[in-house]
Structure formats: C-alpha cells, structure tokens
Amino acid sequence: MTAFMKGIAIAAAVVGTILGHIGSSAAQAPAPIAEKGVLRVGMLVDFPPFGFINAQGEPDGFDADVANALAERMGVKLEIEQVTGPNRIPYLLTDKIDVVIASLGITDERKKQVAFTRPYAAMLNVIYGDKALKIGDPAGLAGHSVGVTRASVQETALLAVAPTEAKVQKYDDDASAVQALLSGQAEVIGVDTVTIEDIEKRAPAKYDIKFELSAQVQGIAVRPGSDQLLTYLNKFVDEMIASGKLDEIHRKWFHRPLPKAVSN
C-alpha cells in the first residue's frame, strides 16, 4: 500500500470513529427519547435555587443544571416545561413531559403514582414563623393559622401532626404560601430550608424555625413501567455523584456540600 493510500485509510478510520461516537452518544438515550432527539423535562421555576427564571428569561438553577447534564449525556436536545407543585405529576402521567426534575420529594404516596430514581437532592422541612410566636411542637399550632403549599411534602407532613384546632390554609404554589406569611395572612408556614434562605433576604431577622416536620429527599420521577429509562437515570445519578459533578452543582447553588442523604 502506498503512503497516499495509507493516508486515506487512516483518515477514513478517524472519520468512522468520530461518527461512531456521535451515533453511540445519541443511542445512549432510551427510546422513545432517542427517536425524538428531545428530552422533555418538567421543572419548577418558582423555587430558587432549585428552579427559577433568570435575567435572560430562561429556566435556571440546580434542577436546570441537572437536566442539562442529563440531556448532554443522552446526546439529545433539552426542552424544559414549566410546571407547578400540583400539576407536575399529572403532566408526567399524561405524557406532556418525559421526566420530572422538580425537587419532587420521594414519598410512599407518590410512589403509588410514579417511579423514582435514587435521591439526587435533599432538604429539611420545618414550621417557620414570626420570632414572637412561642411554638415548639405540633401541639403549639392549635389556634394558629398555618400556611402550606397544596400537594407538597410539607402538606403531607403537616397534616400528619397538626392538631384539629390548627387553621390550615393551602396555597397553589410556594410563592403564594411565602406571601401569606409575609403579609400576615398566615402566622406560620410549612416550608423547606431552601425557601427560608429567600425569605430571610426579604425579611431579615423577623422569623425563625419553630420545629422540624421532616427530612426530605428528592428523586427524578418517570411514569410507572418505564424500567429502561429508570435504570438509565439511576446510572446517571450514580455517575454524577461518583464524579463529583453533582456536588459541584450543589455547591454552586446552595454554597454547601451535597447532603449525606444523597451522597451516601
């Protein structure tokens, strides 16, 4: 073989290798995501730093970074569908989205509706209100107005311990529950420690944590029976944890290491 022919053969091999990598990247995504070439992700945009709309008018935050990393691994385009707490599971079950990456707490009740990956995030749920209120346990909620987001983990935890005399007020999203606290419509609210960071920027030193409701881990959710996709997503989370990438994203948005409930 002449030097010229050898050069052609080597070039062809290189091109073949590149094309093979491109093809295998897209093929990594489970069907029908690979067939469409698009990953549709449901994400909250009213829950910073998990999800919010940035100055450029685009979805951003911890969940957005995780979704982008997942789409990149699959080799497909990412489409983020804005969802709310109450409609994120219905959107998934009616095939409006492929997965939910929306700080969705893993609970036994939700496991009856969707399939979850291993945890990719975690936070604490608490009762939070004006410092002047002396409430140290669930019994202390009697006679007080307690705001909580409908269809949330906080609602489930609150209703399990709240006395019948507590005046539970339900809201459609976290922003409404927070506004109820700030306006005085609700004396205390059931809320997670992430949201508390935002409240304290708006009303420094006015509120404090009364008591813990529950510790919550979040998972990526898929429709029941999506075994291939679920296996793929669990491998994705495992790899993100092992590589340190998930910890890097968590530190970027929360300024602290990935919780042990996730990394262990």
N, C-alpha and C positions, 0 to 999 in steps of 0.2 A: 504493500500500500504506500502510495506516495505521501510526501509530507502534506500536500494540499488535501488529499482525501482524508488523511488522519485528522486534519484541522476541521473538516466538515463533520466527521463522525463525532469529534469531541463537542463541537458546537451543538449538534443535534441532541447529544446526550444531556448537555446542560439545559437546553430548552425543554426537553422531555421531563427532566427532574423538576424544573420550575413549574411546568404545567401540572405535573403530578401533585406537587404540594398545594397548588391552588385548588385543584379538584378535590383533594382529600380534605382541605380546610372546610370547604362548603359541605362535603359529605359527612363531616363530623356532626352536623346538626341533625337531630332526629326528624323523621318525616312526621307531619307534612310541612314543618318549618323549613326544611331544606328545599322542598319542592317550591314553596312560595318565595324563598330567599328573603323572608322577613320574619323577625321576631316581634310579636305584639305584646308589650308589657303594660300591665295596669299599675299605676303609681299614684300615690297621694301627692298633691302639690300644696297642701295647707299644713304641712307638718315638718318644718325645718328643725334640724338639718337633714332629716331623712329625705324630705322632698319639698321643693318649693319652686317658684318661677323666678329665675334670675333677672338681672338688669337687661339682658338681651331678649327677654320674653320666652326663654326656653326652660324646660324642666331641668332641675339641678339638684344636687345633694348626694347623700350617701347611697340611697337606693338607685339614683340615676347612674352613679359611677359603677355600681354592681351590675346594673342592667347593661351598660356599655361594655363592661368586661365580658359579660356572658355573650352578647351579640358578636363581639370580636372573636371569641373562642369558637363560636359556631360558624363564623365566616359569612354572616348574613347582615342585612340592614336592620337597624333598630327603629321601631315605632313605639313611642310612649303614649299610652292612652290615659288621660287624667281621670282618676276615679275618686270616689268618696268612701268613707268608712262603711256606710250601709250598702253601697252598690258594687263594691269590689269583688265579692264572691258571686253575686248574680251575673256580672259581666263575664266572669270566667266560665260559669256553668252554661251560659248562652253563647259561648264561642265568639264573644266580641274581642277577647284577648287570649293569648296562649298561656301566659303565666301571670301571677300576681307577685310583684316585688314592691310591697307597700306597707312595710313594717307590720305585717299581719301576724298577730300573736298566735302561737300554737296552743290550741285548747282541745279538750275532748269533744266538745260540742261542734267545733269547726271541723274536726277530723271526720265527722259524720257526713260532711258536705264536700270536702276537698282532701287531696293528698298533699302532705308537707314534706319538704326536704329536712335534713338536719338543720339545726339553728344556724343562721348567718348573722344574727344580731340579737341583742338583749337589752332590757331596761327594767327599771323599778317602777311600780305603780303605787301611788300614795294618795291620801286625803290631804288637801292643801288649802289653806285659807288665811284669813286675817290673823296676825300675831296675837291680837287681843282675845281671840277665842280660845278658851281652855278646853280643848278636846284631845283626849289622849288615847281613845279606843272607840270601837264601833258604837258602844252604848252612848257615848257622848254626842252622837249625831242626832239623837232624839230632839225633836222640836226645831231643828235647823234645816235650812234649805241647802240641798246638796246637788250640784250640777254634775252631769256626766254625759259623755258622747254616746249616742244610741248605737247599738251593735258593736260596741268596743269591749276589749278585755276589762277595762276599768268598770264598765257597767256590770258585767258578769260578777266580778269580784265584789263590787259594792252591794249588789242585791243579795249576795250570799250572806252578808254580815250586818247589813243595815237594820236597825230596829224599825218596827212598823210606824213609829212616830216620826221617823225622818221624812222630810219633804223632798223626795227625789224628783229632780227636774231633768228631762232628757233633751239633748240637742242633736242636730243632724251632723255636726262636724266639730272638730276640736276648737276651731277658731270661735265658734258660737259659744261653746262652753267657757272658754277663756274670757270672752267678752262679758259673759254673765257674771263672772267673778269680779272683773274689773269695774263693772257698773254697779255692783252691789245686788244684782238680781239673785245671785246665788252666794251664800255665805262661805261655802267651801265647795271644792270640786274634786272629783276623782280624776287624777291626771298622772302622767308619767314624768319621770325626772328630766327627760329631754325637753318637754314643753315648759317645765319650770324655769329652765335657763332663759327662755324667751320672755316669760312673764316678769322675771326679776330685772330684765333690762328695761322693761316698760314701767315697772313699779318697784324700784329698789327698796329693799328692807321693809316692805309692807306686809309680806306674807311669810308663812313658814309651813313646814311639813308637820302634820298632826300625828299621823301614824301610817305604817305600811299596809297596803292592801295585798299586794302580791309581787312576786318577781316574774317577769315575762320574757320568754324567748320568742323570737320571730323566725319564721321559715318562708321559703319560696313556695307558693301554692300552685298546684296544677289540678286539672279535672281528674276525678276518680277513673282508674283504669289506664291512665297514661304512664304505664310502667316503664317504657323505654325512655321517655322524657324525664321521669322522676330519677331513674338511675343515672342518666346523663347529668342532671342538675346536682345530685349528691356528689358525683365525682368532681364537678366544677367547684362546689363549695369546699370539698376536701383539698383540692389543689390550691385554691385561693388562700386557705388557712396555712397549709404546709409551706407555701412560697413566701408567706408574709405579706402578700398583696392585700388581703382583707384587713389585716392590722394596719397597713399603711393608709388605706381608705378611711378606716375608723378614726385614726389619729388626725387625719386631715379635717374631718368634720366635727369630731367630738373632743379632740385635744386630749385624749387618754387612750390607753391600750384597749385592744379588743377584749371584751369581758370573758372571764374564765368559763362562764356558762356556754360560751361559743367555742373557745379555743381548745378546751379540754376534750 
